[in-house]
């Protein structure tokens, strides 16, 4: 079984912010694979859609805990399904990567990403794959304002036009990894 977890913040206020790109990828996977509509699972504090891809049970997840507490939701599913860290694939924004850059990593530290920190602390491991989507495009003025304000801002008009293609590329990379293998996906998409 694989949990594909998109990180973001629930609610319409944050829907189109940079920090919610993980949610966008999960929504795209639901459309791409025609999985059942999301249902809210209160025991996991998440929206989920379950399907079967390439002989594997796959659960697409959007935690409802807000970004900085993502680990609370993930830990509930991790324990309930008795998973190993490698069964949890996390999709998130990355401020250290240029916009439209996809980087797949099999494991690693959370860096400055509070959602990844929460997951790592909650499950007691950094050994879970992540699909990191670059959102960095700040001007010098925006860099001076700080990262928090930027990740909670909306994409520019130009970026919004390019965003669907980037999100779709990430969804295809996840699909390719499920159908083949994570290392092959890294070789193809990194």
TADA-V336995 format. One record per residue. N is the residue number from 1. RES is the residue in three letters. PSI is psi in whole degrees, -180 to 180 (NA if undefined). BURIAL is 1 if it has 24 or more other ideal C-beta (glycine too) atoms within 12 Angstrom, else 0. Layout:
# TADA-V336995
<<N RES PSI BURIAL> <N RES PSI BURIAL>>
This chain:
# TADA-V336995
<<1 UNK 143 1> <2 UNK 136 1> <3 UNK 121 1> <4 UNK 109 1> <5 UNK 116 1> <6 UNK 130 1> <7 UNK 145 1> <8 UNK -172 1> <9 UNK 134 1> <10 UNK 161 1> <11 UNK 156 0> <12 UNK -26 0> <13 UNK -38 0> <14 UNK -3 1> <15 UNK -43 0> <16 UNK 21 0> <17 UNK 163 1> <18 UNK -36 1> <19 UNK -17 1> <20 UNK 14 1> <21 UNK -30 1> <22 UNK -41 1> <23 UNK -41 1> <24 UNK -40 1> <25 UNK -41 1> <26 UNK -44 1> <27 UNK -39 1> <28 UNK -39 1> <29 UNK -39 1> <30 UNK -45 1> <31 UNK -45 0> <32 UNK -42 1> <33 UNK 5 1> <34 UNK 47 0> <35 UNK 166 1> <36 UNK 155 0> <37 UNK 157 0> <38 UNK 143 1> <39 UNK 144 0> <40 UNK 125 0> <41 UNK 101 0> <42 UNK -30 0> <43 UNK -21 0> <44 UNK -9 1> <45 UNK 53 1> <46 UNK 159 1> <47 UNK 133 1> <48 UNK 155 1> <49 UNK 122 1> <50 UNK 141 1> <51 UNK -177 1> <52 UNK 116 0> <53 UNK 129 1> <54 UNK 53 0> <55 UNK 27 0> <56 UNK 137 0> <57 UNK 129 0> <58 UNK 131 1> <59 UNK 120 1> <60 UNK 130 1> <61 UNK 136 1> <62 UNK 101 1> <63 UNK 145 1> <64 UNK 18 1> <65 UNK -2 1> <66 UNK 152 1> <67 UNK -52 1> <68 UNK -11 1> <69 UNK 21 1> <70 UNK -34 1> <71 UNK -29 1> <72 UNK -44 1> <73 UNK -46 1> <74 UNK -42 1> <75 UNK -37 1> <76 UNK -43 1> <77 UNK -40 1> <78 UNK -47 1> <79 UNK -42 0> <80 UNK -44 0> <81 UNK 1 1> <82 UNK 57 0> <83 UNK 164 1> <84 UNK 160 0> <85 UNK -35 1> <86 UNK -11 0> <87 UNK -6 1> <88 UNK 115 1> <89 UNK 121 1> <90 UNK 135 1> <91 UNK 122 1> <92 UNK 167 1> <93 UNK 158 1> <94 UNK 115 1> <95 UNK -14 1> <96 UNK -3 1> <97 UNK 140 1> <98 UNK 150 0> <99 UNK 137 1> <100 UNK 19 1> <101 UNK 128 1> <102 UNK 131 1> <103 UNK 122 1> <104 UNK 129 1> <105 UNK 137 1> <106 UNK -20 1> <107 UNK -180 0> <108 UNK 169 0> <109 UNK 163 0> <110 UNK -12 1> <111 UNK -136 0> <112 UNK 6 0> <113 UNK 113 1> <114 UNK -30 1> <115 UNK -45 1> <116 UNK -39 1> <117 UNK -45 1> <118 UNK -43 1> <119 UNK -48 1> <120 UNK -44 1> <121 UNK -40 0> <122 UNK -42 1> <123 UNK -5 1> <124 UNK 31 0> <125 UNK 151 1> <126 UNK 6 1> <127 UNK 47 0> <128 UNK 142 1> <129 UNK 150 1> <130 UNK 144 1> <131 UNK 106 1> <132 UNK 127 1> <133 UNK 119 1> <134 UNK 132 1> <135 UNK 2 1> <136 UNK 123 1> <137 UNK 27 1> <138 UNK 144 1> <139 UNK 168 0> <140 UNK -38 0> <141 UNK -43 0> <142 UNK -36 0> <143 UNK -36 0> <144 UNK -28 0> <145 UNK -21 0> <146 UNK 159 0> <147 UNK -41 1> <148 UNK -47 0> <149 UNK -39 0> <150 UNK -47 1> <151 UNK -23 1> <152 UNK 8 1> <153 UNK 166 1> <154 UNK 160 0> <155 UNK 155 1> <156 UNK 168 0> <157 UNK -44 0> <158 UNK -44 0> <159 UNK -39 1> <160 UNK -34 0> <161 UNK -33 0> <162 UNK -17 0> <163 UNK -45 1> <164 UNK -39 0> <165 UNK -41 0> <166 UNK -45 1> <167 UNK -41 1> <168 UNK -39 0> <169 UNK -44 1> <170 UNK -41 1> <171 UNK -40 1> <172 UNK -36 1> <173 UNK -41 1> <174 UNK -44 1> <175 UNK -45 1> <176 UNK -42 1> <177 UNK -39 1> <178 UNK -39 1> <179 UNK -27 0> <180 UNK -82 0> <181 UNK 152 0> <182 UNK -42 1> <183 UNK -40 0> <184 UNK -38 0> <185 UNK -39 1> <186 UNK -43 1> <187 UNK -35 0> <188 UNK -39 0> <189 UNK -18 1> <190 UNK NA 0>>
